[in-house]
Amino acid sequence: GEKHGLIAVFDQDEILYIEASNNIFKSIHSFITSGSSIHFRNLVAIIEFNISEKTAHSRSSKGPLSKKIDRRIGGFSYSVVQAPKNHINNLARAFNVVSDSRLSGPTAASNISIDSLPK
């Protein structure tokens, strides 16, 4: 059935991303599936491949960049834990702040905002 909880994505020992999910299986499937344009794949495009925030959505779901993202994501490992549905969003936010994860932490969010400022 549908299991809700937290998904943590790791690159070796480094935490990359933490997300609250209402359906853990569907979320992980969308992370690793080419053709899906989701927040996680967009962040990989922006941070790992220096793609602009404006074009990340379209480029992360198809074409050569999508294949590069697939290869990059193939090396990641995932850890999941069930958590009370009414707390998963707050838990994900708290873990992202404390861990300052490379893709979804406050430093990453600040850098994306700074990069999107007009030059």
C-alpha positions in Angstrom: 0.0 0.0 0.0 0.9 3.6 0.1 3.5 4.3 2.8 4.3 7.8 3.8 7.5 9.1 5.4 10.9 10.6 4.7 13.3 9.8 1.8 16.9 10.7 2.2 19.3 10.6 -0.8 23.0 10.0 -0.3 26.1 10.3 -2.5 28.4 7.9 -0.7 28.4 9.4 2.9 27.1 12.8 2.0 23.4 13.7 2.4 22.1 15.2 -0.8 18.4 15.6 -0.4 15.6 14.9 2.1 11.9 14.9 1.1 8.6 14.2 2.7 6.5 11.8 0.7 2.9 10.6 0.9 3.9 7.5 -1.3 7.5 6.5 -0.8 7.5 4.0 -3.7 6.1 6.5 -6.2 8.5 9.2 -5.1 11.6 7.1 -5.5 10.3 5.7 -8.8 9.9 9.3 -10.1 13.4 10.2 -8.9 15.0 7.5 -11.0 12.7 7.5 -14.0 13.7 9.4 -17.2 11.0 11.6 -18.6 9.7 12.7 -15.2 10.3 16.4 -14.4 10.2 16.7 -10.7 11.8 18.9 -8.1 14.5 16.5 -7.3 15.7 16.0 -10.9 15.5 19.8 -11.4 17.7 20.3 -8.4 20.2 17.8 -9.7 20.3 19.6 -13.1 20.7 23.0 -11.4 23.3 22.1 -8.8 25.2 19.2 -10.3 25.2 20.3 -13.9 25.0 24.2 -13.6 21.8 24.4 -15.6 19.8 27.6 -15.2 16.7 27.4 -13.0 14.7 28.7 -16.0 15.5 25.8 -18.2 16.1 23.0 -15.7 12.4 21.9 -15.7 12.3 21.1 -19.5 15.9 19.9 -19.8 15.9 17.5 -16.8 13.0 15.4 -18.3 14.3 14.7 -21.8 17.3 14.9 -24.1 21.0 14.5 -23.3 20.8 16.1 -19.9 18.1 13.7 -18.8 20.5 10.8 -19.6 23.3 12.5 -17.7 21.0 12.9 -14.7 20.0 9.2 -14.9 23.7 8.2 -14.8 24.4 10.6 -11.9 21.3 9.4 -9.9 22.3 5.8 -10.6 25.2 6.2 -8.1 23.0 7.6 -5.3 21.7 5.5 -2.4 18.4 6.0 -0.7 17.2 5.6 2.9 13.5 5.7 3.9 11.7 5.9 7.2 8.0 5.9 7.9 6.8 8.9 9.9 3.4 10.2 11.0 1.7 11.7 8.0 0.9 14.9 9.9 4.5 15.5 10.8 6.5 14.5 7.6 6.7 17.9 6.1 8.0 19.5 9.3 10.4 16.7 9.8 11.8 17.0 6.3 12.3 20.8 6.7 14.0 20.3 10.0 16.4 17.6 8.7 17.2 19.8 5.6 18.1 22.7 7.8 20.2 20.7 10.3 22.0 18.6 7.6 22.3 21.5 5.1 21.9 18.9 2.4 23.7 19.7 -0.9 20.5 19.8 -3.0 17.8 20.9 -0.6 19.5 22.6 2.3 19.4 26.4 3.1 22.8 27.0 1.4 21.6 25.4 -1.8 18.4 27.4 -1.7 20.4 30.6 -1.1 22.8 29.9 -4.0 19.9 29.2 -6.4 18.3 32.5 -5.4 21.5 34.4 -5.9 22.2 32.8 -9.2 18.7 33.7 -10.5 19.2 37.5 -9.7 19.5 39.7 -12.8 23.1 40.4 -13.7 
